[in-house]
């Protein structure tokens, strides 16, 4: 499965012509909300029928990209489930 995920990620990068996870989420129609979160770095949830990612606004760029990629994976591989990425 891991190799499949890496190939899937490469395909997304190629399709959207970017490595920026936020741009990919936007292109997929996933809403992103950023605000201070304590003890939680990211959260993926269906909200009013829309896939939505909440991300801690206090994260540095690279950590934010990692958390957004993690939440994107939940959207791609676990669509029917809501997940929390805890510290």
N, CA, C and O atoms as a Tinker XYZ file with bonds, in Angstrom:
   348  protein
     1  N      0.819000   -1.201000    0.000000    73     2
     2  CA     0.000000    0.000000    0.000000    64     1     3
     3  C      0.860000    1.262000    0.000000    63     2     4     5
     4  O      0.519000    2.234000   -0.673000    81     3
     5  N      1.982000    1.265000    0.751000    73     3     6
     6  CA     2.815000    2.457000    0.838000    64     5     7
     7  C      3.320000    2.886000   -0.532000    63     6     8     9
     8  O      3.293000    4.074000   -0.855000    81     7
     9  N      3.778000    1.942000   -1.340000    73     7    10
    10  CA     4.242000    2.302000   -2.671000    64     9    11
    11  C      3.108000    2.867000   -3.505000    63    10    12    13
    12  O      3.322000    3.779000   -4.302000    81    11
    13  N      1.920000    2.344000   -3.335000    73    11    14
    14  CA     0.777000    2.879000   -4.045000    64    13    15
    15  C      0.524000    4.333000   -3.646000    63    14    16    17
    16  O      0.189000    5.158000   -4.495000    81    15
    17  N      0.684000    4.651000   -2.358000    73    15    18
    18  CA     0.491000    6.022000   -1.889000    64    17    19
    19  C      1.522000    6.953000   -2.505000    63    18    20    21
    20  O      1.189000    8.061000   -2.926000    81    19
    21  N      2.782000    6.507000   -2.560000    73    19    22
    22  CA     3.822000    7.346000   -3.149000    64    21    23
    23  C      3.549000    7.592000   -4.628000    63    22    24    25
    24  O      3.722000    8.710000   -5.112000    81    23
    25  N      3.129000    6.569000   -5.342000    73    23    26
    26  CA     2.810000    6.746000   -6.757000    64    25    27
    27  C      1.599000    7.659000   -6.919000    63    26    28    29
    28  O      1.560000    8.493000   -7.823000    81    27
    29  N      0.626000    7.501000   -6.053000    73    27    30
    30  CA    -0.559000    8.357000   -6.084000    64    29    31
    31  C     -0.148000    9.812000   -5.867000    63    30    32    33
    32  O     -0.633000   10.707000   -6.561000    81    31
    33  N      0.753000   10.051000   -4.897000    73    31    34
    34  CA     1.240000   11.404000   -4.621000    64    33    35
    35  C      1.973000   11.967000   -5.830000    63    34    36    37
    36  O      1.759000   13.121000   -6.203000    81    35
    37  N      2.834000   11.165000   -6.444000    73    35    38
    38  CA     3.542000   11.625000   -7.650000    64    37    39
    39  C      2.560000   11.977000   -8.758000    63    38    40    41
    40  O      2.749000   12.965000   -9.469000    81    39
    41  N      1.510000   11.174000   -8.906000    73    39    42
    42  CA     0.503000   11.458000   -9.934000    64    41    43
    43  C     -0.225000   12.768000   -9.657000    63    42    44    45
    44  O     -0.486000   13.539000  -10.580000    81    43
    45  N     -0.557000   13.025000   -8.388000    73    43    46
    46  CA    -1.216000   14.291000   -8.033000    64    45    47
    47  C     -0.304000   15.480000   -8.329000    63    46    48    49
    48  O     -0.748000   16.485000   -8.884000    81    47
    49  N      0.960000   15.364000   -7.962000    73    47    50
    50  CA     1.931000   16.435000   -8.211000    64    49    51
    51  C      2.042000   16.705000   -9.702000    63    50    52    53
    52  O      2.049000   17.860000  -10.127000    81    51
    53  N      2.130000   15.656000  -10.490000    73    51    54
    54  CA     2.236000   15.808000  -11.936000    64    53    55
    55  C      0.953000   16.408000  -12.521000    63    54    56    57
    56  O      1.012000   17.312000  -13.354000    81    55
    57  N     -0.190000   15.909000  -12.089000    73    55    58
    58  CA    -1.470000   16.396000  -12.608000    64    57    59
    59  C     -1.678000   17.879000  -12.311000    63    58    60    61
    60  O     -2.138000   18.631000  -13.171000    81    59
    61  N     -1.339000   18.298000  -11.089000    73    59    62
    62  CA    -1.591000   19.681000  -10.678000    64    61    63
    63  C     -0.374000   20.582000  -10.859000    63    62    64    65
    64  O     -0.441000   21.778000  -10.578000    81    63
    65  N      0.741000   20.011000  -11.328000    73    63    66
    66  CA     1.960000   20.750000  -11.635000    64    65    67
    67  C      2.462000   21.579000  -10.448000    63    66    68    69
    68  O      2.928000   22.707000  -10.616000    81    67
    69  N      2.360000   21.001000   -9.247000    73    67    70
    70  CA     2.842000   21.676000   -8.045000    64    69    71
    71  C      3.120000   20.658000   -6.952000    63    70    72    73
    72  O      2.514000   19.587000   -6.897000    81    71
    73  N      4.056000   21.026000   -6.082000    73    71    74
    74  CA     4.323000   20.244000   -4.868000    64    73    75
    75  C      3.596000   20.864000   -3.677000    63    74    76    77
    76  O      3.584000   20.284000   -2.591000    81    75
    77  N      2.989000   22.039000   -3.870000    73    75    78
    78  CA     2.328000   22.742000   -2.777000    64    77    79
    79  C      1.014000   22.053000   -2.435000    63    78    80    81
    80  O      0.079000   22.045000   -3.235000    81    79
    81  N      0.954000   21.484000   -1.254000    73    79    82
    82  CA    -0.213000   20.698000   -0.844000    64    81    83
    83  C     -1.455000   21.576000   -0.780000    63    82    84    85
    84  O     -2.551000   21.123000   -1.113000    81    83
    85  N     -1.298000   22.823000   -0.357000    73    83    86
    86  CA    -2.450000   23.724000   -0.274000    64    85    87
    87  C     -3.063000   23.955000   -1.654000    63    86    88    89
    88  O     -4.285000   24.006000   -1.787000    81    87
    89  N     -2.236000   24.092000   -2.665000    73    87    90
    90  CA    -2.734000   24.253000   -4.036000    64    89    91
    91  C     -3.465000   22.996000   -4.503000    63    90    92    93
    92  O     -4.491000   23.087000   -5.178000    81    91
    93  N     -2.945000   21.839000   -4.148000    73    91    94
    94  CA    -3.592000   20.579000   -4.536000    64    93    95
    95  C     -4.935000   20.434000   -3.829000    63    94    96    97
    96  O     -5.925000   20.052000   -4.453000    81    95
    97  N     -4.977000   20.736000   -2.530000    73    95    98
    98  CA    -6.244000   20.679000   -1.799000    64    97    99
    99  C     -7.272000   21.611000   -2.445000    63    98   100   101
   100  O     -8.428000   21.233000   -2.639000    81    99
   101  N     -6.847000   22.813000   -2.771000    73    99   102
   102  CA    -7.738000   23.782000   -3.400000    64   101   103
   103  C     -8.250000   23.268000   -4.745000    63   102   104   105
   104  O     -9.436000   23.392000   -5.052000    81   103
   105  N     -7.354000   22.694000   -5.542000    73   103   106
   106  CA    -7.747000   22.157000   -6.850000    64   105   107
   107  C     -8.744000   21.009000   -6.717000    63   106   108   109
   108  O     -9.570000   20.797000   -7.604000    81   107
   109  N     -8.668000   20.268000   -5.611000    73   107   110
   110  CA    -9.591000   19.157000   -5.372000    64   109   111
   111  C    -10.902000   19.617000   -4.721000    63   110   112   113
   112  O    -11.789000   18.804000   -4.461000    81   111
   113  N    -11.018000   20.922000   -4.460000    73   111   114
   114  CA   -12.239000   21.456000   -3.878000    64   113   115
   115  C    -12.355000   21.232000   -2.380000    63   114   116   117
   116  O    -13.459000   21.216000   -1.835000    81   115
   117  N    -11.232000   21.059000   -1.717000    73   115   118
   118  CA   -11.225000   20.840000   -0.274000    64   117   119
   119  C    -11.015000   22.189000    0.417000    63   118   120   121
   120  O    -10.015000   22.865000    0.173000    81   119
   121  N    -11.948000   22.573000    1.268000    73   119   122
   122  CA   -11.871000   23.836000    2.002000    64   121   123
   123  C    -10.786000   23.739000    3.060000    63   122   124   125
   124  O    -10.648000   22.711000    3.723000    81   123
   125  N    -10.011000   24.816000    3.221000    73   123   126
   126  CA    -8.972000   24.869000    4.246000    64   125   127
   127  C     -9.283000   26.039000    5.174000    63   126   128   129
   128  O     -9.485000   27.168000    4.728000    81   127
   129  N     -9.316000   25.749000    6.468000    73   127   130
   130  CA    -9.514000   26.784000    7.479000    64   129   131
   131  C     -8.335000   26.745000    8.417000    63   130   132   133
   132  O     -7.981000   25.688000    8.939000    81   131
   133  N     -7.721000   27.902000    8.634000    73   131   134
   134  CA    -6.534000   27.993000    9.474000    64   133   135
   135  C     -6.824000   28.915000   10.653000    63   134   136   137
   136  O     -7.244000   30.059000   10.473000    81   135
   137  N     -6.596000   28.405000   11.856000    73   135   138
   138  CA    -6.760000   29.206000   13.063000    64   137   139
   139  C     -5.990000   28.534000   14.191000    63   138   140   141
   140  O     -5.603000   27.372000   14.064000    81   139
   141  N     -5.759000   29.249000   15.301000    73   139   142
   142  CA    -4.998000   28.645000   16.401000    64   141   143
   143  C     -5.705000   27.398000   16.939000    63   142   144   145
   144  O     -6.897000   27.418000   17.245000    81   143
   145  N     -4.952000   26.342000   17.042000    73   143   146
   146  CA    -5.463000   25.088000   17.592000    64   145   147
   147  C     -4.457000   24.617000   18.634000    63   146   148   149
   148  O     -3.250000   24.703000   18.409000    81   147
   149  N     -4.928000   24.131000   19.749000    73   147   150
   150  CA    -4.045000   23.742000   20.839000    64   149   151
   151  C     -4.116000   22.237000   21.041000    63   150   152   153
   152  O     -5.168000   21.696000   21.381000    81   151
   153  N     -2.974000   21.557000   20.827000    73   151   154
   154  CA    -2.907000   20.114000   20.983000    64   153   155
   155  C     -3.337000   19.349000   19.745000    63   154   156   157
   156  O     -3.226000   18.124000   19.701000    81   155
   157  N     -3.822000   20.051000   18.753000    73   155   158
   158  CA    -4.224000   19.428000   17.483000    64   157   159
   159  C     -3.577000   20.231000   16.360000    63   158   160   161
   160  O     -3.724000   21.452000   16.306000    81   159
   161  N     -2.870000   19.560000   15.472000    73   159   162
   162  CA    -2.236000   20.261000   14.359000    64   161   163
   163  C     -3.138000   20.317000   13.140000    63   162   164   165
   164  O     -3.081000   21.269000   12.362000    81   163
   165  N     -3.979000   19.288000   12.971000    73   163   166
   166  CA    -4.849000   19.272000   11.804000    64   165   167
   167  C     -6.048000   18.380000   12.023000    63   166   168   169
   168  O     -6.039000   17.491000   12.874000    81   167
   169  N     -7.077000   18.633000   11.242000    73   167   170
   170  CA    -8.304000   17.873000   11.346000    64   169   171
   171  C     -8.957000   17.831000    9.966000    63   170   172   173
   172  O     -9.099000   18.862000    9.308000    81   171
   173  N     -9.350000   16.642000    9.534000    73   171   174
   174  CA   -10.082000   16.475000    8.283000    64   173   175
   175  C    -11.501000   16.084000    8.633000    63   174   176   177
   176  O    -11.716000   15.195000    9.457000    81   175
   177  N    -12.472000   16.737000    8.018000    73   175   178
   178  CA   -13.863000   16.485000    8.354000    64   177   179
   179  C    -14.756000   16.877000    7.182000    63   178   180   181
   180  O    -14.450000   17.813000    6.444000    81   179
   181  N    -15.849000   16.161000    7.021000    73   179   182
   182  CA   -16.890000   16.583000    6.093000    64   181   183
   183  C    -17.762000   17.566000    6.853000    63   182   184   185
   184  O    -18.278000   17.235000    7.921000    81   183
   185  N    -17.934000   18.764000    6.322000    73   183   186
   186  CA   -18.694000   19.812000    6.982000    64   185   187
   187  C    -19.729000   20.355000    6.002000    63   186   188   189
   188  O    -19.381000   20.946000    4.979000    81   187
   189  N    -20.978000   20.153000    6.319000    73   187   190
   190  CA   -22.080000   20.588000    5.451000    64   189   191
   191  C    -21.915000   20.065000    4.021000    63   190   192   193
   192  O    -22.189000   20.770000    3.049000    81   191
   193  N    -21.464000   18.823000    3.917000    73   191   194
   194  CA   -21.332000   18.186000    2.613000    64   193   195
   195  C    -20.049000   18.506000    1.855000    63   194   196   197
   196  O    -19.891000   18.077000    0.712000    81   195
   197  N    -19.125000   19.255000    2.471000    73   195   198
   198  CA   -17.863000   19.619000    1.821000    64   197   199
   199  C    -16.684000   19.035000    2.582000    63   198   200   201
   200  O    -16.652000   19.094000    3.811000    81   199
   201  N    -15.717000   18.474000    1.870000    73   199   202
   202  CA   -14.503000   18.037000    2.554000    64   201   203
   203  C    -13.760000   19.272000    3.056000    63   202   204   205
   204  O    -13.554000   20.230000    2.311000    81   203
   205  N    -13.365000   19.239000    4.313000    73   203   206
   206  CA   -12.784000   20.420000    4.955000    64   205   207
   207  C    -11.578000   20.004000    5.786000    63   206   208   209
   208  O    -11.594000   18.974000    6.460000    81   207
   209  N    -10.537000   20.822000    5.726000    73   207   210
   210  CA    -9.350000   20.623000    6.544000    64   209   211
   211  C     -9.188000   21.844000    7.434000    63   210   212   213
   212  O     -9.240000   22.982000    6.967000    81   211
   213  N     -8.992000   21.593000    8.714000    73   211   214
   214  CA    -8.657000   22.634000    9.674000    64   213   215
   215  C     -7.193000   22.438000   10.028000    63   214   216   217
   216  O     -6.762000   21.314000   10.284000    81   215
   217  N     -6.425000   23.521000   10.046000    73   215   218
   218  CA    -4.992000   23.420000   10.325000    64   217   219
   219  C     -4.594000   24.523000   11.304000    63   218   220   221
   220  O     -5.096000   25.645000   11.235000    81   219
   221  N     -3.690000   24.186000   12.207000    73   219   222
   222  CA    -3.204000   25.137000   13.203000    64   221   223
   223  C     -2.450000   26.270000   12.504000    63   222   224   225
   224  O     -1.501000   26.028000   11.759000    81   223
   225  N     -2.878000   27.497000   12.751000    73   223   226
   226  CA    -2.256000   28.659000   12.109000    64   225   227
   227  C     -0.859000   28.963000   12.652000    63   226   228   229
   228  O     -0.135000   29.768000   12.066000    81   227
   229  N     -0.470000   28.333000   13.760000    73   227   230
   230  CA     0.838000   28.580000   14.342000    64   229   231
   231  C      1.958000   27.720000   13.783000    63   230   232   233
   232  O      3.094000   27.810000   14.248000    81   231
   233  N      1.661000   26.895000   12.802000    73   231   234
   234  CA     2.677000   25.990000   12.252000    64   233   235
   235  C      3.608000   26.715000   11.296000    63   234   236   237
   236  O      3.194000   27.627000   10.580000    81   235
   237  N      4.868000   26.302000   11.289000    73   235   238
   238  CA     5.819000   26.778000   10.286000    64   237   239
   239  C      5.443000   26.173000    8.927000    63   238   240   241
   240  O      4.699000   25.194000    8.865000    81   239
   241  N      5.956000   26.753000    7.848000    73   239   242
   242  CA     5.574000   26.347000    6.494000    64   241   243
   243  C      5.711000   24.840000    6.262000    63   242   244   245
   244  O      4.763000   24.198000    5.810000    81   243
   245  N      6.875000   24.275000    6.564000    73   243   246
   246  CA     7.110000   22.855000    6.271000    64   245   247
   247  C      6.229000   21.943000    7.121000    63   246   248   249
   248  O      5.745000   20.917000    6.643000    81   247
   249  N      6.024000   22.320000    8.383000    73   247   250
   250  CA     5.147000   21.522000    9.228000    64   249   251
   251  C      3.703000   21.622000    8.736000    63   250   252   253
   252  O      2.967000   20.635000    8.747000    81   251
   253  N      3.305000   22.818000    8.307000    73   251   254
   254  CA     1.954000   23.009000    7.754000    64   253   255
   255  C      1.759000   22.130000    6.518000    63   254   256   257
   256  O      0.721000   21.487000    6.369000    81   255
   257  N      2.759000   22.104000    5.633000    73   255   258
   258  CA     2.675000   21.269000    4.438000    64   257   259
   259  C      2.534000   19.791000    4.815000    63   258   260   261
   260  O      1.752000   19.062000    4.205000    81   259
   261  N      3.295000   19.356000    5.824000    73   259   262
   262  CA     3.224000   17.968000    6.278000    64   261   263
   263  C      1.831000   17.637000    6.806000    63   262   264   265
   264  O      1.254000   16.608000    6.455000    81   263
   265  N      1.293000   18.523000    7.657000    73   263   266
   266  CA    -0.031000   18.296000    8.237000    64   265   267
   267  C     -1.094000   18.301000    7.135000    63   266   268   269
   268  O     -1.984000   17.451000    7.138000    81   267
   269  N     -1.013000   19.241000    6.203000    73   267   270
   270  CA    -1.986000   19.286000    5.102000    64   269   271
   271  C     -1.889000   18.019000    4.248000    63   270   272   273
   272  O     -2.912000   17.495000    3.808000    81   271
   273  N     -0.672000   17.522000    4.009000    73   271   274
   274  CA    -0.507000   16.284000    3.244000    64   273   275
   275  C     -1.123000   15.108000    4.001000    63   274   276   277
   276  O     -1.744000   14.232000    3.398000    81   275
   277  N     -0.952000   15.093000    5.299000    73   275   278
   278  CA    -1.534000   14.045000    6.132000    64   277   279
   279  C     -3.062000   14.068000    6.015000    63   278   280   281
   280  O     -3.696000   13.025000    5.853000    81   279
   281  N     -3.637000   15.253000    6.099000    73   279   282
   282  CA    -5.094000   15.381000    6.004000    64   281   283
   283  C     -5.576000   15.063000    4.591000    63   282   284   285
   284  O     -6.655000   14.495000    4.425000    81   283
   285  N     -4.796000   15.418000    3.575000    73   283   286
   286  CA    -5.126000   15.052000    2.194000    64   285   287
   287  C     -5.191000   13.538000    2.049000    63   286   288   289
   288  O     -6.069000   13.014000    1.364000    81   287
   289  N     -4.269000   12.837000    2.690000    73   287   290
   290  CA    -4.279000   11.368000    2.632000    64   289   291
   291  C     -5.555000   10.805000    3.240000    63   290   292   293
   292  O     -6.087000    9.809000    2.749000    81   291
   293  N     -6.050000   11.431000    4.303000    73   291   294
   294  CA    -7.332000   10.984000    4.864000    64   293   295
   295  C     -8.444000   11.148000    3.836000    63   294   296   297
   296  O     -9.291000   10.267000    3.694000    81   295
   297  N     -8.449000   12.257000    3.127000    73   295   298
   298  CA    -9.462000   12.493000    2.088000    64   297   299
   299  C     -9.362000   11.438000    0.987000    63   298   300   301
   300  O    -10.375000   10.907000    0.534000    81   299
   301  N     -8.154000   11.144000    0.569000    73   299   302
   302  CA    -7.953000   10.227000   -0.555000    64   301   303
   303  C     -8.189000    8.768000   -0.192000    63   302   304   305
   304  O     -8.728000    8.006000   -0.995000    81   303
   305  N     -7.788000    8.376000    1.011000    73   303   306
   306  CA    -7.798000    6.956000    1.357000    64   305   307
   307  C     -8.805000    6.558000    2.433000    63   306   308   309
   308  O     -9.042000    5.371000    2.655000    81   307
   309  N     -9.401000    7.550000    3.105000    73   307   310
   310  CA   -10.346000    7.252000    4.189000    64   309   311
   311  C    -11.523000    8.221000    4.141000    63   310   312   313
   312  O    -11.874000    8.812000    5.162000    81   311
   313  N    -12.125000    8.388000    2.994000    73   311   314
   314  CA   -13.137000    9.435000    2.802000    64   313   315
   315  C    -14.303000    9.388000    3.768000    63   314   316   317
   316  O    -14.817000   10.442000    4.144000    81   315
   317  N    -14.735000    8.233000    4.177000    73   315   318
   318  CA   -15.902000    8.150000    5.042000    64   317   319
   319  C    -15.621000    8.366000    6.508000    63   318   320   321
   320  O    -16.525000    8.255000    7.337000    81   319
   321  N    -14.363000    8.679000    6.847000    73   319   322
   322  CA   -13.983000    8.773000    8.252000    64   321   323
   323  C    -13.495000   10.184000    8.565000    63   322   324   325
   324  O    -12.870000   10.824000    7.720000    81   323
   325  N    -13.769000   10.666000    9.752000    73   323   326
   326  CA   -13.208000   11.923000   10.242000    64   325   327
   327  C    -12.041000   11.582000   11.154000    63   326   328   329
   328  O    -12.152000   10.679000   11.983000    81   327
   329  N    -10.922000   12.287000   11.017000    73   327   330
   330  CA    -9.713000   11.978000   11.777000    64   329   331
   331  C     -9.115000   13.234000   12.382000    63   330   332   333
   332  O     -9.305000   14.338000   11.873000    81   331
   333  N     -8.392000   13.048000   13.472000    73   331   334
   334  CA    -7.683000   14.130000   14.138000    64   333   335
   335  C     -6.200000   13.776000   14.163000    63   334   336   337
   336  O     -5.853000   12.639000   14.485000    81   335
   337  N     -5.307000   14.728000   13.830000    73   335   338
   338  CA    -3.864000   14.529000   13.889000    64   337   339
   339  C     -3.374000   15.197000   15.166000    63   338   340   341
   340  O     -3.196000   16.414000   15.206000    81   339
   341  N     -3.156000   14.403000   16.203000    73   339   342
   342  CA    -2.790000   14.917000   17.524000    64   341   343
   343  C     -1.295000   15.029000   17.701000    63   342   344   345
   344  O     -0.529000   14.282000   17.092000    81   343
   345  N     -0.877000   15.969000   18.540000    73   343   346
   346  CA     0.542000   16.063000   18.915000    64   345   347
   347  C      0.918000   14.848000   19.739000    63   346   348
   348  O      2.067000   14.720000   20.162000    81   347
